[in-house]
Amino acid sequence: MARRAGGDVQTCTPRTPLDFGLRVLTYPFRYLAWLISTLRRAIRKSPDYVLFLLEDDLPALPDPPLPRWQRLFSKPRLSLKELGDRFDLIAREPRTAGVVLHLRPVPMSMATLQDLRDLISRLRAKGKRVVAWAPFYTNETYYLACACDEILLMPAGSIQPLGFASTGMFLADALSRFGIEADFVQVSPYKSAADVLTKSKMSDELREQIRWLLDSQHKELAGAIARSRGVSEPDAKALIDSSPYSDDDARAKHIVDGVVSEEDLPNHLASSSRVQISAWPQAERTLRRPAPTLGRGKYVAILRIEGTIIDGRSGRLPIKPPIDIPIIGDLRAGDLTVVQLARQVAADKRAAAAVLYVNSRGGSATASEAMRQALDQINSLKPLVVVMGPVAASGGYWVATPGRWIVARPGTLTGSIGVLSGKLVTGGLWEKLHAHRETIVFGKHAGMSSDDNAYSKEERQIVKAEIDRIYGLFLDVVARARGMTREEVHPIAAGRVWTGAQALERRLVDELGGLDSGVRKARALAGLTEGAPVREVRGPRRFISPQGSEGAAGYIGWLFQSVALLNRAPALALMNYLPDDAI
């Protein structure tokens, strides 16, 4: 058992009787240490406000432990779960009035921002005041600030242009100049994952899809502004269209509640005398924690599927690349790893329910199906609830179908129920480089995946038949899971992407919410109490029926795996990379 500093997030591997015996023997000492710590914290003066600087994107769950050598190059990020645990400690402290959020412009998905807004609303509901302060507000930070009690702006600051835009890049002409061609077969024009490589301009179907996604997000932003500023939704949309605003205009038009320097925050927040504002590391020493427990009994297990779904083992790049490269720079969720994890949870009698967190655009159809079958085994034995993160689309939706209940944020991108397959053709590139290759083939179709030439007419028919077969399987999986017919699923499938709010209307999800909503539902389905523990499962100490070998390490191996995902997978359940995650 390991507990991360600064929160109640726990991770666990299967326990032995010896593990439990040691916990029982050490419990009196742990309880005594907690009692002494509580007395010390009660004596110390607690700050009036706790300051949190939000300058990085926040993952939903704590980062998995890194090998020791990788810790030299990166440090664990603060997760939404850990931030929520910190807010809970503040909520239980009567001496602390609230929280100040120092907001910096960080691209976050709409779903992540909605998770943050939910944490803020929960803290406010417990009687704490939440104040937003920023040197200037971007689209993301202003949307987040609208969930707070008060919005403050630095003198000389501004409200930057509000609204949504998505830019697509299409590389077909550029690639042809280098002798490269992308040859893909897609189930419908809405399945546009390969459009960036195969098209010279945006298709009508992709344009239509982006419009309905951005329209949904625009309505969400306007609604948040209307509720925060006490205006009608049409007036909120007019406020968006009239941006940007200077500090004076923002205050005059009640877009912010005050213009205050950060140095003057203690005076501004004081009701009578100057208040004390402390950052979390200092405030943590004064906040009292709940008593330790033996950690025995039923619990809710959390699993995660994050990143591109691949055939093989999960993994991540040893060092984060300087720029975000789709597919190549993604995390990897491998079926060998996820299946072992699912089998462990299914066999664990103490895991009364399970919550699967999905943040994936999809990937290999075969890996997605292998994961689905293992997750279905969990659901046949105990309730499985699926919680969607910023993206749970294509293969990411496929693996969500075993859930008895699916939860998504209004801004989650989901759906993209469809399949495509193809390859990058580089024969022309080698000709331009005056490099000569020769391939000898035995077997009529043995060279189908070769990057020398595009598919022949016959090969294209073979690929199309495989796409249609797997798409039919995908439709059947969704239809059974959602209590619909294939005919009802198809009009909302064929690669179409939806926001969580739109997916709820189309019966693809069951509830709008986040991880806390999923945990509550899992507890209810399993008949557990509200205080039943929640633990993320990391995997068995010994793999169950291990297969395959470790993947190539480093950037070069990662690149080769990424190209293989495009060129050698029989079919891909992969969502397009438009529109951008960030609003």
N, C-alpha and C positions, 0 to 999 in steps of 0.2 A: 504494500500500500504506500502511495506517495501523496503528499499534500503540497500543493503549490503555495508558495508564500503569497500573502496578500489576499487570500480568498478561500472559499469553501469548496472549490473544485477539487474533486478527488479522481484519481485513476487507480484502477485495480487490475491485477492478474489473478488467476485462480488461487485461492488460499488453501493451505494444508492445515491439518489439525495443529501442527507445530506453530504455524503463524498465529492462529487464534489463541493458543496457549500463551504465547509470548505477549500478546496484547492484553490478556487477562492479568498476567503477572505484573506488567508495567503500568496498568491503569491507575492504581493508587498514586504512583509517582507523577503520572501525567496530570491527574486531577489536582494534586498538590501544587504542581508548577502553574496550572491554570489559575488556581485560587490566589497564589502569590502575585501573579501577573495582573489579575483583576484588581487586587488591592492597590498595587502600584499605579495602575492606570486611573483608578478612582481619585487618587491623591493629586495627580498631575492636572493642570488646568487644560481643559479641552478648548480648541479654537471655536470661535463663533461660526466661521465658514471654512470649508475645506475647498482648496483650489485644485482643479484638474486641468492640466494643459492637454488638449486633444490636438495632436499634430500628425498622427499617423492613422492609417486605416486600421480598424479593429476587427480581427477575426471573431467568429461567434464563440469558438471554443479555444482553450489554451493550446498553444503550439505543442506538438508532441516533443518529448525530450530529444535533444540533439546529441550525437556523439561528442565526446569531450573535445576532440580537435576542432569540430565545427563551431563550438562555443567561442572560439577565438575570433571568428569572423562575423558572428551574428548573435543577437541576444533575443530572448523570448519577447514577443509583443504582448502588450496588454490586450486581453480579450474582452468581449462583451460580457461573458460569464463572470470574469473576475471583477470587472467594473460594477456589475450588478451586485456582487457580493460586498464590495466596498460601500456601495450605496445602502445596502441593508444594514451594515454596521453603523453607518451614520444615522439611519432612520431610528435605530434603537438607542441612540445617545441623546438624552434629553438636554444636555448642555450645549449641543451644537444646533445652530439655527438653520443651516442649509449648506448649499454648494455653490461655488462660482465656477463656471465653465469658460476657460480661456480658449477660444476657437481659432484655429488656423486653417487655411484653405487646404483641405486634403480630399482628393477624389474618392468618394465613397459611393457605393451603389445605393439606390433608393431603398432597398430592403435593409441594408445596414443602418441607414439613417432612421428608418422606422423602428428598428430594434433599439436604437439610442433614445428615440422619442418615447418609446414605451418605458424604458428605464427611468427617464425623467418624470413621466406621468406617475409612475409607481411611487417614486420618492416624494413627489408633491402630495400624493394622496395620503401619505403618512405624516403630513403636517410640516414638511421641510420646504424651505424656499430655495428655488433654483434660479440663478441669475446667469445670463449669457453676456459675455463681453468679448469684443473682437476689435482689432485695429481696422478691419474692414470686413464686410460680409460678402461672401460669394453665394451662388445659388444653393449649394449644399449647406453651408453654415447658417444661412438665414432660415432655410426650411427647418433645420434643427433648433435654432433659437426660438422659433415660433412655438415650441413646446414648453418654453420656460416661463417663469413668472414675470421676468423683466428682461428686456433687450437693451443693452448698453453698447455704445459705439465710442471709439476713441476720437478726440478732436482731430480734425483734418482727415478723418476716415471717410468711408463712403459705402454705399450699397451698390455693388456691381450689377451689371445687367442680369435680370432674372429671366428664367424660361429655359427651354430645352432645344437642343440641336444635335443632330447626328450626322457625321460625315463619313461617307463610304469611299474606300479606295479600291480601284479595280485595275488589276495588273496585267491583263491578258496582252495588251499591246506592248507593254514594257518588257514582259517576259519573251515575247516573240522576237524582239530585237537581239536577245541573247541566245536564240535558238531553243527556247524552252516553251513547252505547251502543256497545259493542264487538261487532261481528258477525264471527265467525270460523268457519271450517270446518276441522276437524282430522281426521286420518286415523284416530285412535282416542282414547279418553279418556286414554291414557297420554301422548299428545302434548300436554302441558299448558302450553306456553309462554304461551298467551294466557289461561290460567285466572285470572291476577291481574286481568284486565280483564273477563272474561266471567262469572265465578262470584261467588256471594255467600258460599260456604263451600267447604272443601276436598272434592274428590271422593274417592270410595272408592279409585279407581285411583291418584290422586296420593298418598293416605295410605299405601297399600300400598307404593308405590315408595319413598317417603321412609323407611319403616320398614326396608326391606331395605338401603338405602344406609347408614343410620345404624347398623344392626346390623353391617355389614361394618366400618365405622370403629371401632365400639366393640370389636370383637374384635381389631383391629389395635392399639389403645391398650392393651388388657389384655395382649396378648402382649408388647408392648414393656416394660411394667411388670414382668411376670413374669420376663423375661430379665434385666432390670436389677437387680431386687431379690432375685433368687434364690428366687422363690416359685412356686407352681402357678398356672395360669391362673384357676381358681375363686377362689383367695385374692387374685389381682390384681383380679378383678371386685369382690370384697368390699371391697378397699382403695378402689376407685373409689366404691363406694356409701357408704362411711363418710366421705368427704371432705365438708367442708373440714377442714384441720388447722392448728392453731397451730404455732409454731416448736418448742415443747417436745414436743408430740404427734408432730410429724413426725420429730424426732430419736429419740424413744423407740420409735416403731414402725418405724424404719429406712426411712422414706419419703425422708429425706435422709441424707447421710453426715456432715453437720456443720452447725453454726450458727456462722457467722463473719462479722464485719463486713468490708466491702471494704478498710478500712484495715489489717486484720490478715491479709489474704491473703498478703503476702510471708512473714510468719512461719509461717503455716499450711503453706505449700508448701515451706518450707525443710527440707532433710534434716539439715543441720548449721548452716550460716550463712544469714543473710537472703538471699533470692533477689531478682533484679531482674526486675520486670514492666514491659514497655514496650508502648505502643500501636503499631499498625501503622506510622504515619508515621515514628516513631523507629526501629522495628525494621527497616524496609525498607532503611535505609542500611547495615545490617551484614550483610544476607543476600546471598550470592553467587548470581549469575544464570548461566544456561547461555550458552555462546558463541553469537554471532550466526551466521546461515547466509545463503547466497545466496538462499534461498527459491525455488529452481528444482526442477522435477520434479513428480511426481504428488502430488495432495493430495485430501483429502475436503472437498467443498463443503457448507456448511451454509446452508439456506434456512429462513425462518420464515413462518408464517401465524399472526398474532396478532390477536385482536379479532373484531368482527362482520364477516362476509363480505358484501361489497357488490358490486354491478355498478358498476365505475368504478375509481378509483385509490385506493391505500392512503393513509392519513393519520392524523392525530391532532389533537386540539384544541390550539390555540396555547397555552392555559393550562389546567392541570388544574382541573376544577370542585371546589368545596369539599366536595361530597358525591358519592358514587358513584351515578350514575343509569344503570340498565341501558339498553343500546342507545345512548342519547344520549351518555353519557360514555365509551363504549368506544373502544378503538382501532379502526381500520378496515383490513381487508385487502381490497383491491380486485383484481378479476380482471385488469384491464389491467396493474397493476403486477406481480402474481405470475406471470402468464403470460409477461411479458417476461423476468423473472428465470429462470423455468424454461427458456425457450428458450436463454438465455445459458449456463446450466449444461449443457444437453444438447449444445451446440455446442463447449464447452470441452474439448479433448482432454486437458488436464492434470488435469481433474477426473475422477479415476478412479472415484469413488463420490460419492453425495450423501446427506445426512441432512436430512430435513424435520422441523423442530420445529413442532408444532401446539399452540396454546393458544387455542381458539375454541369458542364455543357454537353457531356456525353463522351462518346468515343467508340470503342469497338462494340459491335452488336453482340458478338459471341460472349465477350466478357460481361456485358450488361445482363445477358440471359443467365449466365452462370451465377452471378450475384443474386439475381431475382429468385432463382430456385432455392438458394441457400437461405435467403431472407424469408421466403415463403415457409420454410421449415420452422423458423422462429414463430411466425404468426400462427402456425397450426398448433403450437404448444402454449403460447402466451401472447398477450396483446402486443402488437407492433404498431407504433405511431410514427409517421414520417413528418419531419419538419424540414421545409425547404428554405435554403439560404438565399443569397442574391440571385443564383441561377440554379435551376433544377430542370433541365430541358433535354429533349431527345433521349439519349441513354440515361441522363440524369432523371428523367421522368420514368423511364422503363424500370429502373431499380426502385422507384418509389411505389410502384403498383402493389406490392404485397401488403402495404400498410392498411390496417383497418380504418385509419383516420389520417388524413393528410392536411397539414397546416402550412400555410404560406403567407408571407407578407403581401400587402397590396402591390408593392413594387417589385416583387419577385418576378423574374423572367422564367416562364415554364412552358410546357407543351412541346412544340417542335417535334411532334410525333411523326417521324418519317425516317427514311434511310437514303444513303447515297454511297457510291463507291467510285474509285477512280485512281489515277496515278499521274505523276509528273513525267512528261516526256522530254528527255534531255538529249536525244540524238542530234538535234540541230546544234546544240551547244558544243558538243565534241567536234562537230565538223568545223565550226567557227574557230575552235582552238587548234585545228589541224591534228586532233587526236583521233586515232583510228581504233575502233573496237570491232570485234567479231564474235558472234554468239553462235554456238552449235547446239541444236535442239533435237532431242528425241522425244516424240510425243507431240501430237498435233497442237495442243493448247498449252504445252509446258512453258512457253515464253509469253503467255498472256500478260503477266505482271511486269515484263521487261520495260525499262524506260527508253528503249531504243525507238519504238514506234507507237503511234496511237492505236487504239483498238480497231481491228478490222470489223466489217459489218457483222460477221458471224460472232466474233468475240463480244461485240456490243450487245447482241441479243442474249448471249449467255449471262453477261453482267446484269442486264435488265431483268432477266428471269430471276436471278438471285435476289436482286433488290425487291422485286414484287413479292417473292416468297417471304422474305424477312419482314417486309412491311405488313403483309397479311398476318404474320405471327404477332407483330407489334400491336396491330389493331385488335386481335383476339385477346391478347394479354390485357390491354386497357379496357376492352368491353367487359370482360369477366370481372376485373377488379372494381370497375365503377358501376356495375349493374346496368350496362347499356348494351345495345346491339352494335354490330360492326357498322351498320348503316347510320346509326346515330353518331358514332365516333368519327367517321371519315370526314364530314364537313368541318370539324374542328381540328382535324389532324392534317395529314399531307404536308407536314413541315411547318405549319403555322405556329407562330410564337405568341404567347399571351402574357399579360401581367397577372399577378396573383388575383387581383380583383376581377379581371376578365375571366380567369380560369374558374373562379368560384361560380360565376354566372353560368358557365358551361359545364359544371359538374365534374371538373377535373380535380378540384380540391374541395375539402369539407369545411374549412374554417380559416379565417384570417387571423394571424397571430405569429408568435415567434417560439423560441425554444421553451420558454416558461409555459406557454399555452399547450405545447405538445407534452410536456412533463405532467401537467395537471390532468390532461386527458388520459395519459398512460396510467397514472395512479388510479383514476376513477374506473377505467376499464378493468384494472387488476384488483379493485377493491382495497387498495392501500390507503393509508391515512395521508393527510396533506403534508405531514412532516417526514414521510418515508424518504430515505436517502437516495441520492442520484449519483451514480458513479460512471465515469467513462471507462470503457473496457479497452485495454491496449492489446490484448491478444494472449494466447496460451504460451506458456514457457516452452512447450514442445508442440510443434506444428502437427496437426492431425492430417495424416496421409500427405506429407509434403510432396510437391511435384516441381519440376523445372529447376532452373538454376538462377543465381543472382544475375540481375541485368548489368549492362556495362556501366561503369562509373564515370563521372565527370561530364563536361560539356560535350565532348566529341561523341561519347556513347549515347548521351541524351539526344543529340542531333540525329544520329543514325536511327534511334528508336522512333523519333518523331516522323522521319521520312518513311520508315517502315509502316507506321500507323496509316499513312496515306496510301502507300503503294501496295502493301501486301495483305491488309485486312480484307476479309471477304466482303464485309459491308460495315459502314459506319453509321452509328446513330449519334450524330454530332450536330450541335446547333451552330448557326452562323455567328460571327463575331460582331454583328451589328444589331441594334445600336450599341454604343459604348455602354459599359457598366455604369460609369459615373454620370450623374445628372448635370 
